[in-house]
Amino acid sequence: MITAVALAGYAVLVSAAVPPLLSRARWPHRTPVTAVLAWQGLMATFVVATALAVYHLVMAEQHVHDGLIGLLSACGLAADAPAGESAPTLGDALALAAPLAIVLLPLGWLALCVWRARRARQRHLDMLALVGEPAPGYDATVVDHGAPAVYCLPGRRRRVVVTRGALDVLSEAQMRAVLEHERAHIDGRHHLLHLLVDAFSRAFPGLPLARHAKEQTALLVEMIADDRALRFHSRDALATAMCEVAAGQAPQAALGAGGPGALIRLRRVLTPQPRPHRATWLGVVAASIAAPLLPLLVACGP
């Protein structure tokens, strides 16, 4: 029971107390890649801690003395389990169903979100085949629409789409900068990060971690793409292009250059901040990797 309480307290800590603090911190905007890793680590450790807490709660009498080995034995996975030990009972199987459901719930939502996103992209690609025109100079597809917008469709049939309105208002330098931003989304497979946080938020609706992780990941991946564009283009070109396409809406399952937090990103592009100290970066990376392992160490205890 003590182990279950400790794991439950840890799950509450990472799901309710840590997310607001991380959202208000300043360092994530200076190293968005590391910040995305931190959010992923929090989501993973929450799932692991919650599943193990439920296991220790429902199996308190049968396996609490075995810790994690009890869970593996009940599943038939412990290599050193006694040879004559009886097979798991129906009660064991039903008790294991609860922690297993906690692990499978976000995975099931992830599969559903992936399927929905692919279907939405395919519908949009079919539409582009009818109304889109190639723009060879930009390696993009042009859509005859007055609102300035630039977005990408990731996946195997990746495509960068530019509206006629964007071609009218963006200069050559601005267009090149915003296209580099979109290609950063495609090359970095940022749509997968969106799918992960979307699945987590659907699996655990109302959880502060789910809400903050979804909001912050959407902003951070845009910052990552901004940083990629700034490697090859000027800050002025990217900033002015962001202003022009900020109001443009990307379709479902696409990533737009306007993106969330346009004002925050604009300020960041125009007034760059120094990167965090290397010790801070290493500490965050180590904590993000170790966080999902901590509940396992607690569960292995007596």
DRENGU-39469 format. One record per residue (C-alpha): x, y, z; residue in three letters. Coordinates in steps of 0.25 Angstrom, whole numbers, plus 5000, padded with zeros to 4 digits. Example, Ala and Ser with C-alpha at 12.3 -4.5 7.8 and 13.67 -1.06 7.14 Angstrom:
2
504949825031Ala/505549965029Ser/
***
This chain:
302
500050005000Met/501150105003Ile/501750074989Thr/500350104983Ala/500250234991Val/501650274987Ala/501450244972Leu/500050314972Ala/500750444979Gly/501750444968Tyr/500750434957Ala/499950554963Val/501250634964Leu/501650614950Val/500250624944Ser/499750744952Ala/500950824959Ala/502050814949Val/501350854936Pro/500950994940Pro/502351024945Leu/502950974932Leu/501951054924Ser/502451184931Arg/503951154931Ala/504751234921Arg/505851134917Trp/504851044908Pro/504751164898His/506251164897Arg/506451014895Thr/505150964889Pro/505650834885Val/506050804899Thr/504750854904Ala/503950764895Val/504750644901Leu/504350694915Ala/502850694912Trp/502950554905Gln/503750504918Gly/502650554927Leu/501550484919Met/502350354919Ala/502550354934Thr/501150394937Phe/500650264929Val/501650174936Val/501450234950Ala/499950224949Thr/499950084943Ala/500850034954Leu/500050104965Ala/498850044961Val/499549904960Tyr/500049914974His/498649964979Leu/497849854973Val/498949744976Met/499249784990Ala/499049654996Glu/499549564985Gln/500849624980His/501149754988Val/502349674994His/502949644980Asp/502949794975Gly/503149794960Leu/503549644960Ile/502049614964Gly/501549684952Leu/502449614943Leu/502149474950Ser/500649504949Ala/500849524934Cys/501749404933Gly/502949484929Leu/503849464941Ala/505049384937Ala/505349334951Asp/503849304955Ala/503749164962Pro/503549054952Ala/502348994961Gly/501649124963Glu/500249124959Ser/499749194946Ala/499149334948Pro/497649324953Thr/496449394947Leu/496549494959Gly/498049524955Asp/497649544940Ala/496449644944Leu/497349724954Ala/498449734943Leu/497349784933Ala/497349924940Ala/498749964939Pro/498849904925Leu/497649984921Ala/498450114926Ile/499650074917Val/498750034905Leu/497750154905Leu/498750254900Pro/499350154890Leu/497950124885Gly/497650274883Trp/498950294876Leu/498550184866Ala/497250254864Leu/497850394863Cys/498850344852Val/497750284844Trp/496950414845Arg/498150494841Ala/498450404829Arg/497050414824Arg/496950564826Ala/498250584818Arg/497850484807Gln/496550564805Arg/497350694804His/498350634795Leu/497150584786Asp/496650734786Met/498050784782Leu/498150694770Ala/496850764765Leu/497150914768Val/498650924771Gly/499650964762Glu/501150944762Pro/502151054766Ala/503450994761Pro/504251104766Gly/503851084780Tyr/503650934780Asp/502250954785Ala/500750944781Thr/499951074778Val/498551094782Val/497651204777Asp/497251264790His/497251414794Gly/497651394808Ala/499251384810Pro/499551244816Ala/500651154815Val/500551014820Tyr/501150864819Cys/500450734818Leu/501450634824Pro/501550484822Gly/501950404810Arg/501350494800Arg/501850614806Arg/501450744800Arg/501750894803Val/500550984799Val/500551134796Val/499251214794Thr/499251314783Arg/499051424793Gly/500351384799Ala/501051394786Leu/500451534784Asp/500951594798Val/502251524801Leu/503551564795Ser/504551464789Glu/505351464802Ala/504151444811Gln/503551334803Met/504851254803Arg/504951274819Ala/503551224821Val/503751114811Leu/504951074819Glu/504051074832His/503050974826Glu/504150884821Arg/504750884835Ala/503350824839His/503450714829Ile/504850674831Asp/504650674846Gly/503350594846Arg/502750694855His/501350644852His/501750514860Leu/501950604872Leu/500550664870His/499950524869Leu/500650484882Leu/500150604890Val/498750594883Asp/498550444887Ala/499050474901Phe/498050584903Ser/496950504898Arg/497350384907Ala/497350474919Phe/496450594917Pro/496450694927Gly/497850664932Leu/498650784934Pro/499850714928Leu/499050674915Ala/498550824913Arg/499950884916His/500750784907Ala/499850804895Lys/499850954896Glu/501350964898Gln/501750854888Thr/500950924877Ala/501751054881Leu/503150984882Leu/503050914869Val/502851044862Glu/504051104869Met/504850984865Ile/504451014850Ala/504751164852Asp/506151124857Asp/506351044845Arg/505951154835Ala/506851254843Leu/508051174839Arg/507851214825Phe/507051334824His/507051474832Ser/506251504844Arg/505551614837Asp/505051524825Ala/504551424834Leu/503851524844Ala/503151604833Thr/502751474826Ala/502151424839Met/501351554840Cys/500751534826Glu/500351394828Val/499951394843Ala/498451404840Ala/498551284830Gly/497851164834Gln/498451024831Ala/497450914828Pro/497350794838Gln/498550704839Ala/499450814833Ala/500550904839Leu/500451054836Gly/501551154836Ala/500651244844Gly/500451144855Gly/500151164870Pro/500751274878Gly/501051364866Ala/501351484875Leu/502251404885Ile/503051344873Arg/503151484866Leu/503751544879Arg/504651424880Arg/505151434865Val/505451584866Leu/506051584880Thr/506851454881Pro/507251404895Gln/508551334899Pro/508451184900Arg/508351114914Pro/509651074920His/510150944916Arg/509950884930Ala/508450924929Thr/508250854916Trp/508950734921Leu/508150734934Gly/506850744926Val/507150634916Val/507650544927Ala/506350564936Ala/505450544924Ser/506050414921Ile/506150364935Ala/504750414939Ala/504050294933Pro/505050204940Leu/504750254954Leu/503450194956Pro/504050054952Leu/505050074962Leu/504050104973Val/503249984968Ala/504449894969Cys/504549924984Gly/504049834995Pro/
***
